[in-house]
């Protein structure tokens, strides 16, 4: 077994030197001397039978073979680092890291955390927020809760649909009272996530046959910022329902006629396929399914 594996210790020095483009920078990261990094890489090159770097006066340049090898080494070391973290965490205490959007975290997950603790005693849930798509295979994150128009898919991943959603137009009650529809939408102030503005335009065009020419446009970086800005009277925006229903029922926002997008969306729970049956992840999935019941549906 493992007959073709090179010496493993030099792989870390090689990965750093290739990524940083410098033996000196790699040495600083490892708290060793540049000559020690150079020696480790020479040992690796001898084992592989080809050069990883071209040595020039006071600088190095990675070879084509080195680039190809670095891609594999970087991926494998990242996976090993992530899995080592997970095993260490489980050995100490069960910890689940879940990534989601700030709205879901603040409005649903955090306020209902007592329910998760009751269903999974001894498991700590660490909620991380952000709009960026997290690579569950490379990052030390156990699960993701995301909106998507279709099953996000991906090899080695398991996605479970929690609840169907539809995009609706909303604004503050005070704005709704003074907004003639549909004509008033054409130049109404708009609040939107920058990446979804085209989708909002398409939805309004489909519902009302008008083209948006907003009197003001506020672009934000998250769904949570968007609906909070709309609540404060900054403009018309879209929202997911039934996700936003508590805000509508409380009168914080008002739903406008029509739809905000040409398609529905869904909330998904995702994790690695090989870990999907872990008791902690099963408990997390069951808790989320109770928070977002599929039968809530649309309408």
C-alpha positions, -999 to 999 in steps of 0.1 A, spaced: 0 0 0 10 36 -6 40 26 -27 40 59 -46 36 82 -16 65 107 -13 79 118 21 49 134 38 65 161 59 79 181 29 45 183 13 34 210 37 65 231 29 59 225 -8 22 235 -6 31 268 12 60 276 -11 39 270 -42 9 290 -28 30 319 -15 55 319 -43 85 321 -20 106 298 2 111 327 26 74 332 31 68 295 35 96 294 61 80 323 80 47 304 82 65 272 94 88 290 118 119 275 102 147 288 79 144 292 42 172 268 37 153 242 57 123 247 33 146 244 4 161 212 17 126 196 23 116 205 -12 148 189 -26 140 157 -7 105 158 -22 119 164 -57 143 135 -54 115 112 -43 93 123 -72 120 123 -99 112 158 -113 117 194 -104 90 213 -86 107 248 -88 132 265 -110 159 281 -88 169 316 -99 190 343 -83 171 351 -50 138 338 -63 121 306 -73 95 298 -100 72 268 -99 74 244 -129 45 232 -149 48 198 -133 49 216 -99 17 234 -106 -2 202 -114 12 185 -83 4 215 -61 -33 214 -71 -36 178 -58 -15 184 -27 -34 215 -18 -68 198 -21 -56 167 -1 -41 188 27 -72 209 30 -94 178 32 -71 163 58 -70 195 78 -108 198 77 -114 161 87 -88 163 115 -106 193 129 -139 174 128 -125 143 145 -109 164 172 -141 183 178 -161 151 181 -135 137 205 -139 167 228 -176 174 225 -200 172 197 -200 205 178 -219 212 146 -210 242 124 -238 253 102 -236 281 76 -267 301 66 -280 336 57 -282 362 85 -320 364 82 -325 327 88 -300 328 117 -315 358 134 -352 352 128 -354 314 131 -323 295 142 -311 316 172 -346 323 187 -354 286 186 -321 273 198 -337 259 230 -356 234 208 -324 221 193 -307 218 227 -337 198 239 -337 175 209 -299 170 209 -285 174 244 -247 175 245 -244 189 210 -232 225 205 -245 243 174 -222 270 159 -242 292 135 -221 311 109 -237 336 85 -228 349 51 -240 350 15 -210 333 0 -214 297 -11 -194 275 12 -176 244 -1 -187 217 23 -159 194 10 -131 218 18 -143 240 46 -146 229 83 -184 233 81 -208 204 88 -240 217 71 -256 245 51 -291 259 51 -297 278 18 -323 291 -6 -320 277 -41 -343 275 -72 -333 238 -77 -316 211 -57 -281 225 -54 -266 191 -62 -229 183 -63 -210 150 -61 -207 137 -26 -233 160 -11 -268 153 1 -294 181 -1 -329 178 15 -356 202 5 -372 217 37 -398 241 24 -410 256 -9 -409 294 -11 -422 320 -34 -409 355 -41 -433 383 -32 -431 421 -33 -431 438 0 -426 473 15 -433 492 47 -470 499 55 -465 536 52 -451 533 17 -478 509 6 -504 534 16 -490 560 -8 -479 538 -36 -504 537 -65 -503 502 -82 -491 492 -106 -480 525 -121 -463 536 -89 -438 507 -91 -422 520 -122 -403 548 -103 -406 536 -67 -375 534 -46 -361 499 -46 -340 479 -21 -323 448 -34 -294 424 -31 -272 434 -59 -269 399 -75 -307 396 -76 -317 429 -91 -322 415 -126 -345 388 -111 -366 415 -94 -369 435 -126 -380 403 -144 -406 395 -118 -421 430 -119 -421 430 -157 -439 397 -157 -465 407 -131 -473 442 -142 -457 447 -177 -437 477 -165 -399 484 -165 -383 495 -133 -368 530 -133 -364 535 -96 -362 570 -81 -335 555 -58 -318 522 -56 -302 508 -25 -281 477 -31 -272 455 -1 -253 423 5 -278 401 23 -315 392 25 -316 403 61 -303 438 53 -327 441 24 -359 433 44 -348 455 73 -342 484 50 -376 478 34 -392 477 69 -377 511 76 -393 526 45 -362 526 22 -381 510 -7 -399 481 -23 -381 448 -23 -388 411 -26 -391 385 2 -396 348 5 -428 335 19 -439 317 40 -405 327 55 -415 363 58 -451 356 70 -443 365 107 -433 400 95 -464 403 74 -487 391 102 -470 416 126 -475 445 102 -438 451 98 -441 447 61 -470 447 36 -473 423 7 -480 440 -26 -500 424 -54 -481 403 -80 -450 382 -76 -414 393 -74 -398 366 -95 -407 343 -124 -401 312 -103 -404 298 -69 -375 289 -46 -369 264 -18 -350 262 14 -325 233 15 -304 215 41 -271 202 28 -242 181 42 -216 156 30 -232 124 18 -209 103 38 -219 121 70 -256 124 64 -265 97 89 -244 111 118 -268 113 148 -259 150 153 -267 159 117 -299 138 118 -310 158 149 -302 191 132 -321 181 101 -351 170 121 -351 203 140 -349 223 108 -378 203 93 -399 212 123 -389 249 120 -397 250 83 -425 225 78 -430 214 42 -468 215 46 -466 253 51 -464 255 13 -473 284 -8 -504 304 -16 
